[in-house]
């Protein structure tokens, strides 16, 4: 399911994966933690995806870590890691 939800997350609110319909209903982001200095920042947070497939409501959670640095006066995400919360 996680790969299917991940595909749905990247392609839009409604998608078809392997012939099954998935509709993302809502995203929630919680537990934001930020650390670092003015040049490099690490952010971690919990993302919860609420979706529906074949009439069944399901939920999956992911732990996100993003590394953000400043380049040329703009903040840029240079690395992301996403793993499914067990």
Order of alpha helices (4+ residues) and beta strands (2+ residues): alpha-beta-beta-beta-beta-beta
